[in-house]
Amino acid sequence: MQELNRIRRLQDECPSARTIEELLLRAHKFPKVFREFELHMLMCTRCGEIVKRIRLFYEILEREMSEQPSPKIVQFAKTLEADVQS
């Protein structure tokens, strides 16, 4: 039932960027909803652009996470942590 409601909402209107990201991250959990979104995205340039930006974000994040952080970044993070702790 929940899956049908998600599909109906996709058919009625474009999802928000947040919803699109959730759809992409949970495609394995809701394959029918994801397929419906794929069909929508093929015709909707707005949603296609959002997907491109999300993909780029995760590509950059993955690249950054695989590299050793610079000492300046580590020190900055420690400073932020100290501010949060106090």
N, C-alpha and C positions, 0 to 999 in steps of 0.2 A: 504493500500500500504506500509506504513512504517513497519507494522508488517511483511509483506512478505519479505521485504528487510532484516530485522533482522534475520528471519529464514534462509534465503539463506546464510547470512554471517556465521551463526552457522554451517551450513552444509559444508561450504568451509574451515573453519579454527577454531582453538581453540580461544575462546575469551580471552582478557586480564583479569587479576585479577580484575581490576576496573570494567570492563564490567560484569564480573560474579557477583560482589557485587551488581551492579545496577539491574541485572536480578533477584537476590534474593530479593532485597528490593522492586522491582516493579512487582513481580510475579502476584499480584492481578490485575494489570493494563494491563498486556500483558500475559494472561494465555496460549495462543498458543505458544508464544515464549518460555515461561518457560517450557512448556511440551517438546518442541523440545530440550531445553537445558538439561532437565532431561534425555532424551534418550541419548544424547551425553555424559553426565557425567557418565552414567552407563558403557560406553565403554572406557572412557578416564581417566586414572589414574591421569594425571596432573590436570585436572579440578576438579576431585573428591578431591584431596588433597587441592586445593585452597578453595573449599567449606568447608572442615573440618576446615581449619585455620580461615576462616571468621566466621564460627559458634562459634569456640572457642573464638575468639576476642569479639564477641557480648555477649557470656555467661559471660566472665570476666568483660566486661563493665557493664552489667546489675547488676552483683554482687557488683561491686565497687560503682555503683550509688545508690544501696539500703542501703549501710552502711554509718554511720556517718563518715565524713572525720576527720582525725587526726588534731590537732591544728597545727602541723608542716606543713602539706600540705596546710592548709588554709593560713598560714603566707607566705609560698612560693608562692602561687597564688597571694596574695596581692602584694608581691615584684615584681612579673612578670608584674602585671597590672600597677604598678607604673612606671616601666621601659617603658612600651608601651605608657603610657599617656604622658611621658616627651619627 
